[in-house]
Amino acid sequence: MPINWAELPMQAIGLLAGLTFVASLIGHSLTRNAFVGAILTVIIFVAIYIAWDFYPHGYLPNVRFPTR
């Protein structure tokens, strides 16, 4: 079954990609150990993801992460 590229939420995908990149930069700049940096990256990503998707902040109200 091929991917239907027209149905993908490109704004949400771009936001997740940017969020992952920033979390990775922060996590790896705080430590020299790759494993600890990866753990910090996951913690930062999850914290920002929850804040973006579940906190009613009003930024970009039409950009939500898909839940299905």
Secondary structure, DSSP 8 states (H G I E B T S, - for coil): ----GGGS-HHHHHHHHHHHHHHHHHHHHS-S-HHHHHHHHHHHHHHHHHHHHHS---SSTT------
